[in-house]
Amino acid sequence: MEASASTSTARRLRAFRRWMRDHGVVCSDALRLDAAEDGGGGVYVRALAALREGDLVATIPRGACLTPRTSGAAEAIEAAELGGPLALAVAVMYERARGAESPWDAYLRLIPEREPVPLVWPADEAERLLAGTELDKIVKQDRQFICEDWKECIEPLILSGELEVDPDDFSLENYFSAKSLLSSRSFRIDSYHGSGMVPLADLFNHKTGGEHVHFTSVLEGSDSDSEDGEDPNNASADEQSTIENSADIPSGYILGDDEDLEMIVVRDVNEGEEVFNTYGTMGNAALLHRYGFTEMDNPYDIVNIDLALVTKWCSSKYSRRYARARVSLWHNLGYSGCTSQDADYFEISYDGEPQLELLILLYIISLKSDAYDKLASVAHDLIGDDEVDSISSVLKVVRVTSSNQHPDIGGLEKLPDVKKLLLNESVCSALVSLADMRESLYGSNTLEDDRQKLQACSSVNERNLYHSLVLRVSERTILHKLKKHASSWSKTKKRKQL
């Protein structure tokens, strides 16, 4: 079976190499496109000779890219006033439907029908495997939005007869498949073409913090990588979720198709090594969501704790009225968490460090009535631009109101100093409780259960299960780190008091 798949991939690779020559795509003789060793039909790029930083290893004409502008469906897309990811999805489906008549047939035959992202997993499997993870709600929302897009935009386009294709080629299932390709393979090209499929460039696999090449627009004067390190090779950049680092994509210039895109070496590669691109500095939730894979021990992993979960904990410990009042004061002091789709949340870093805004909220919740009342009366006077100064002012008000609290408040200059003062015994206890509540969302299995399942799981034959377990284990490990830190902080405070 694997030999047959490898033979098929080798045949498609030969056809793609001919396609590149015919369409002006130049790939360095120092690179070789090979069939992936797992026999799954994938492709990777390796170096046949040593590559050095600054080497130009590929040039790709803009006209060779599959975009809403270059597709045979361009007129219909424009007439239907479609744009962004929706327009690119129509272009991809249309060219797939044309088969051998499409100028991109050899390229489209080389890449998979769909990428193994959770979006296209069976719905019941996705719900079961992703329960409790950062992707649980997001994938369900994705499905809903895509179904709405298809009903509102794709179906009317097909019924109009503008494209003259078999309606089955534009089915909801095929739309899901196209969206999975856009999520994992498309690049931002320029302001004229927008995002598109860039043959050859999308064959380089990802490696966090270990990329060898960057995709670059010649006359735009900048890397196609965004300023914060995230590669905008995602047609759905305007639809990014809460677990993804935001990216400001340069708009570029309107350039002609005679200007080539380039792949340039940014890190030396030894002969025989695989050559990697990077999709950005993303945690496993983002990688699985957009690209269909995870990485063990990913230093960019995070876990979110929703504000709603904090409010629920506070209400159960005190009362709903108490919770509303404390959260309101926190807002009045100018604080807020991260926000996505009208929901506030707090990030817990890979090391188990809680977001500062969460510590401040828990600190306010822990205040006694007299300190709370005093703080509420002067809240608007304490809002400032400097984060350390603002928090220091809050702590000073509490110190004046509550005797024997924060004797070492003077001279605060750095956020770590502020965090130490916020981490009183009540805040540490709250962090442990919140970590337990967040972890309960994963179900009755323990972290050790998940680790044992992961060890026994095949990343090839049980791909969905494997990557969902990597995500679960990485997230739950962070929560355990949070609990461990909170407990140690609390013990340190007690020792100092003694």
C-alpha positions in Angstrom: 0.0 0.0 0.0 2.8 2.4 1.0 4.8 1.5 -2.1 1.8 2.2 -4.3 1.2 5.6 -2.6 4.9 6.5 -3.1 4.8 5.6 -6.7 1.7 7.7 -7.2 3.3 10.6 -5.5 6.5 10.3 -7.5 4.4 10.3 -10.7 2.6 13.5 -9.6 5.9 15.1 -8.6 7.2 14.5 -12.1 4.1 16.1 -13.6 4.5 19.1 -11.2 8.1 19.6 -12.2 7.1 19.8 -15.8 4.3 22.2 -14.8 6.8 24.5 -13.0 9.0 24.6 -16.1 6.0 25.5 -18.3 4.8 28.2 -16.0 8.2 29.9 -15.2 8.5 28.6 -11.7 12.2 28.2 -11.0 13.4 25.9 -8.3 17.1 25.7 -7.4 19.0 22.5 -8.3 20.1 22.5 -4.7 16.5 21.5 -3.7 14.7 18.2 -4.2 11.0 17.6 -3.8 10.5 14.1 -2.3 7.6 11.9 -1.3 7.1 11.8 2.5 8.4 8.7 4.1 5.2 7.9 5.9 3.6 6.8 2.6 0.7 9.1 3.1 1.1 10.9 -0.2 2.7 14.0 1.2 5.7 15.9 -0.1 8.7 17.6 1.5 11.7 19.6 0.4 15.3 18.6 1.2 18.7 20.1 0.4 20.9 18.3 -2.2 23.8 20.7 -1.3 24.6 23.1 1.5 22.6 26.3 1.5 23.7 29.6 3.0 21.8 32.5 4.4 20.8 34.9 1.5 20.7 32.2 -1.2 17.8 32.5 -3.6 16.3 29.0 -4.0 13.0 29.7 -5.9 11.2 32.3 -7.9 7.5 32.1 -8.6 5.7 34.4 -11.1 2.6 36.0 -9.7 0.7 34.7 -12.8 1.5 31.2 -11.7 -0.3 31.6 -8.4 -4.0 30.6 -8.1 -5.9 33.6 -7.0 -9.4 35.1 -7.5 -7.7 37.4 -10.1 -6.0 34.6 -12.1 -8.7 31.9 -11.9 -11.0 31.2 -14.8 -13.8 32.1 -12.4 -12.5 35.7 -12.0 -15.4 37.4 -13.8 -18.0 35.4 -12.0 -16.3 36.1 -8.6 -16.2 39.8 -9.4 -19.8 39.9 -10.6 -20.9 38.2 -7.4 -18.9 40.7 -5.4 -17.1 38.1 -3.5 -13.8 38.9 -1.8 -11.2 37.5 0.6 -11.2 33.9 1.6 -14.6 33.3 0.1 -13.4 34.4 -3.3 -10.3 32.3 -3.1 -12.3 29.2 -2.1 -14.5 29.7 -5.2 -11.4 30.0 -7.4 -9.9 26.7 -5.9 -13.2 24.8 -6.3 -13.6 26.0 -9.9 -10.1 25.0 -11.0 -10.5 21.6 -9.3 -13.8 21.2 -11.2 -12.1 21.9 -14.5 -9.7 19.0 -14.1 -7.2 18.6 -16.9 -8.5 21.8 -18.5 -7.3 23.9 -15.5 -3.9 25.6 -15.9 -3.2 24.4 -12.3 -4.2 20.8 -12.8 -0.7 19.3 -12.1 -0.4 21.5 -9.0 -3.9 20.6 -7.7 -3.2 16.9 -8.2 -0.1 17.1 -6.1 -1.7 18.7 -3.0 -4.3 16.8 -1.0 -8.1 17.1 -1.6 -8.3 18.5 1.9 -6.0 19.1 4.9 -6.5 17.1 8.1 -7.6 20.1 10.1 -10.4 19.6 12.8 -12.8 21.6 10.5 -13.1 18.5 8.2 -13.0 15.8 10.9 -16.3 14.0 11.4 -18.4 16.2 13.7 -18.9 13.6 16.4 -15.2 12.7 16.4 -14.2 16.4 16.6 -16.6 17.0 19.5 -15.3 13.9 21.4 -11.5 14.4 20.8 -11.5 18.2 21.3 -13.7 18.3 24.4 -12.3 20.8 26.9 -9.5 22.0 24.6 -9.1 25.5 23.2 -10.5 24.3 19.9 -13.7 22.8 21.4 -15.9 25.9 20.8 -13.9 27.4 17.9 -14.3 24.4 15.5 -18.1 24.3 16.2 -18.3 28.0 15.4 -16.1 27.5 12.3 -18.5 24.9 11.0 -21.5 27.1 11.6 -20.0 30.1 9.8 -18.8 28.1 6.8 -22.3 26.6 6.4 -23.8 30.1 6.5 -21.3 31.3 3.9 -22.1 28.5 1.6 -25.8 29.0 1.9 -25.7 32.8 1.5 -22.9 33.1 -1.2 -21.9 29.8 -2.8 -25.3 28.3 -3.5 -26.7 31.4 -5.1 -23.6 31.6 -7.3 -24.1 28.0 -8.5 -27.9 28.5 -9.1 -27.1 31.6 -11.2 -25.3 29.4 -13.8 -22.5 31.9 -14.1 -19.8 29.3 -13.7 -21.3 26.5 -15.9 -20.0 23.7 -13.6 -21.6 20.6 -12.1 -23.3 21.8 -8.8 -21.8 18.8 -7.1 -18.3 20.3 -7.6 -19.4 23.2 -5.4 -21.1 21.1 -2.7 -20.9 22.0 1.0 -18.4 19.2 1.5 -16.2 20.5 -1.3 -16.4 24.0 0.2 -15.2 22.6 3.5 -12.3 20.9 1.7 -11.4 24.1 -0.1 -11.4 26.0 3.2 -9.1 23.5 4.8 -6.6 24.1 1.9 -6.8 27.9 2.3 -6.3 27.6 6.0 -3.1 25.7 5.7 -1.6 26.6 2.3 -2.5 30.0 1.1 -0.1 33.0 1.2 -0.6 36.8 1.2 0.7 37.9 -2.2 -0.1 41.6 -2.6 -2.9 44.1 -2.5 -4.0 43.3 -6.1 -4.1 39.5 -5.9 -4.8 39.3 -2.2 -4.2 35.8 -0.8 -3.7 32.9 -3.1 -2.3 29.4 -3.6 1.5 29.7 -4.4 2.7 26.5 -6.0 6.1 25.2 -4.6 6.1 27.7 -1.7 3.4 25.6 0.1 5.4 22.4 -0.1 7.9 23.5 2.6 6.9 22.0 5.9 6.7 24.0 9.2 9.2 24.0 12.0 8.7 26.4 15.0 11.7 28.5 15.5 13.7 26.5 13.0 12.8 27.8 9.5 15.3 27.9 6.7 13.5 29.9 4.1 11.1 32.9 3.9 8.6 33.7 1.2 9.2 37.2 -0.1 7.6 39.7 -2.5 10.3 41.3 -4.6 9.1 44.9 -4.9 7.1 45.2 -1.8 10.3 45.8 0.1 9.5 43.4 2.9 9.2 39.8 3.9 5.8 38.2 3.4 6.2 37.3 7.1 4.4 39.7 9.3 6.1 42.1 11.7 5.4 40.0 14.8 6.8 36.8 13.3 3.7 35.2 12.0 3.7 34.2 8.4 0.5 35.3 6.7 0.2 32.1 4.7 -3.5 31.9 5.6 -6.2 33.2 3.4 -8.4 33.5 6.5 -6.2 35.9 8.3 -9.2 38.1 8.9 -10.9 35.2 10.6 -8.2 34.2 13.1 -9.3 32.8 16.4 -8.5 33.6 20.0 -5.7 31.0 20.2 -3.8 32.6 17.3 -1.3 35.5 17.5 -2.7 38.5 15.7 -0.8 39.7 12.6 -0.7 43.0 10.7 -0.2 42.0 7.1 1.4 44.6 4.9 -0.9 45.7 2.1 1.8 45.9 -0.5 1.6 47.5 -3.9 -0.4 46.7 -7.0 2.2 44.8 -9.1 2.1 43.2 -12.5 2.3 39.5 -13.0 5.9 39.9 -14.4 7.2 40.5 -10.9 8.3 37.3 -9.2 7.9 36.1 -5.7 11.0 34.6 -4.1 12.0 32.0 -1.5 15.2 33.1 0.2 17.4 31.1 2.7 17.4 32.8 6.1 19.2 30.0 8.0 22.0 27.7 6.8 21.0 24.2 5.7 23.3 21.2 5.5 23.3 18.8 2.6 20.6 16.2 3.0 18.5 18.1 5.6 14.9 18.9 5.2 14.3 22.6 4.3 11.6 24.2 6.5 9.5 27.3 6.3 7.6 28.7 9.3 3.9 29.3 9.7 4.6 31.6 12.7 5.1 31.3 16.4 2.0 29.4 17.3 0.9 27.2 20.1 -0.5 23.7 19.3 -4.1 24.8 19.3 -3.4 27.3 16.5 -1.3 24.8 14.6 -3.9 22.1 14.8 -6.7 24.5 13.9 -5.1 25.9 10.8 -2.6 23.3 9.7 -3.8 19.9 11.1 -0.7 19.0 13.2 0.9 19.7 16.6 4.4 19.8 18.1 5.5 18.2 21.3 6.8 20.6 23.9 5.7 23.6 21.9 7.0 26.7 23.9 4.2 28.9 22.4 1.4 26.8 23.9 -1.1 28.6 26.1 -4.4 27.9 27.9 -7.2 30.3 28.3 -9.4 30.8 31.4 -12.6 32.6 30.5 -13.8 35.5 32.5 -17.1 33.7 32.7 -15.3 30.9 34.6 -13.8 33.4 37.0 -17.2 34.9 37.6 -18.7 31.5 38.2 -16.1 30.7 40.8 -16.5 34.0 42.5 -20.3 33.7 42.6 -20.1 30.2 44.1 -17.6 31.4 46.8 -19.4 34.7 47.6 -22.5 35.7 45.6 -23.4 36.9 42.1 -23.8 40.4 43.3 -20.4 40.3 44.9 -18.9 39.0 41.7 -20.6 41.6 39.5 -19.3 44.4 41.8 -15.7 43.2 41.9 -15.6 42.7 38.1 -17.1 46.1 37.6 -14.4 47.8 39.8 -11.8 45.9 37.8 -13.2 47.3 34.6 -13.5 50.8 36.2 -9.8 50.7 36.9 -9.2 50.3 33.2 -8.5 46.6 33.1 -9.8 44.0 30.7 -8.8 40.6 29.5 -8.2 39.4 26.0 -11.3 39.5 23.8 -12.7 37.4 21.1 -16.2 37.2 19.7 -17.6 39.2 22.6 -16.0 36.8 25.2 -13.2 37.9 27.6 -10.5 35.5 28.6 -7.1 35.3 30.3 -4.0 33.5 29.0 -1.8 31.1 31.0 1.6 30.9 29.4 3.6 27.7 28.6 5.4 28.1 31.9 2.2 28.3 33.9 2.4 32.1 34.4 -1.1 33.7 34.6 -1.9 36.9 32.7 -1.4 40.0 34.9 -4.9 41.2 34.4 -6.2 37.9 35.9 -4.0 38.5 39.0 -5.4 42.0 39.4 -9.0 40.8 39.2 -8.4 38.0 41.7 -6.7 40.5 44.0 -9.7 42.8 43.8 -12.0 39.9 44.5 -9.9 39.1 47.6 -10.1 42.6 49.1 -11.9 43.2 52.4 -15.0 45.5 52.3 -13.2 48.6 53.6 -10.4 48.3 51.1 -12.8 47.6 48.3 -15.0 50.6 49.2 -12.0 53.0 49.3 -10.6 51.7 46.0 -14.0 52.0 44.4 -14.3 55.7 45.5 -11.0 56.7 43.8 -11.0 54.2 40.9 -11.2 56.8 38.1 -8.2 58.8 39.6 -6.0 55.7 39.4 -6.2 55.0 35.7 -2.9 55.7 34.1 -0.8 54.9 31.0 2.1 53.3 32.9 1.1 49.8 33.9 3.4 49.5 36.9 2.5 53.0 38.2 -1.2 52.2 37.8 -1.0 48.9 39.7 1.2 50.5 42.4 -1.4 53.2 43.0 -4.0 50.5 43.5 -1.8 48.7 46.0 -1.0 51.9 47.9 -4.7 52.6 48.4 -5.1 49.1 49.7 -2.1 49.5 52.0 -3.4 52.8 53.5 -6.8 51.1 54.1 -5.6 47.8 55.4 -2.9 47.8 58.1 0.2 45.6 57.9 -0.4 44.9 54.1 2.3 45.5 51.5 5.1 47.0 53.7 7.5 46.6 50.8 5.4 48.5 48.2 7.8 51.4 47.7 10.2 51.3 44.8 8.3 49.1 42.5 9.8 49.4 39.0 9.1 46.1 37.2 6.1 44.0 36.6 7.6 40.9 38.3 7.8 43.0 41.5 4.1 43.9 41.1 3.1 40.3 40.5 4.8 39.2 43.7 2.7 41.6 45.7 -0.5 40.6 44.0 0.1 36.9 44.8 -1.3 36.8 48.3 -2.7 33.6 49.8 -6.3 34.3 48.6 -5.1 34.9 45.0 -3.0 31.8 45.0 -5.9 29.7 46.3 -8.2 31.2 43.6 -5.7 30.2 40.9 -5.6 26.6 42.1 -9.5 26.5 42.1 -9.7 28.0 38.6 -7.1 25.6 37.3 -9.2 22.7 38.7 -12.4 24.1 37.2 -10.7 24.6 33.8 -9.2 21.1 33.9 -12.6 19.5 34.7 -13.7 20.5 31.2 -11.5 17.7 29.8 -13.6 15.0 31.4 -12.9 12.3 34.0 -9.6 11.1 32.5 -6.5 12.3 34.3 -3.4 13.9 32.7 -1.6 10.7 33.3 -4.3 8.8 31.5 -3.9 11.1 28.5 -0.1 10.7 28.5 -0.4 6.9 28.5 -2.9 7.1 25.6 -0.5 9.4 23.7 2.4 7.0 24.1 0.4 4.1 22.7 -1.0 6.2 19.8 0.2 6.2 16.2 0.7 9.6 14.7 0.2 8.0 11.2 -2.6 5.5 11.6 -4.5 7.5 14.4 -3.6 11.0 13.3 -6.7 12.8 14.7 -6.5 11.1 18.0 -2.7 11.6 18.2 -2.8 15.3 17.6 -5.8 15.9 19.9 -4.0 14.1 22.6 -0.9 16.2 22.1 -3.1 19.3 22.5 -4.9 17.9 25.6 -1.6 16.9 27.3 0.1 20.3 26.5 -2.8 22.3 27.8 -3.3 20.2 31.0 0.4 20.3 31.7 0.2 24.1 31.7 -2.7 24.0 34.2 -0.6 21.7 36.4 2.3 24.1 36.2 -0.1 26.9 37.2 -1.3 25.0 40.2 2.3 24.1 41.2 3.4 27.7 40.9 0.4 29.0 42.9 1.1 26.5 45.7 4.8 27.4 45.9 4.0 31.2 45.8 1.5 30.7 48.7 4.1 28.8 50.7 6.7 31.4 50.1 4.4 34.1 51.3 3.6 32.2 54.5 7.3 31.6 55.2 8.0 35.4 54.8 5.1 36.2 57.2 6.7 33.8 59.8 
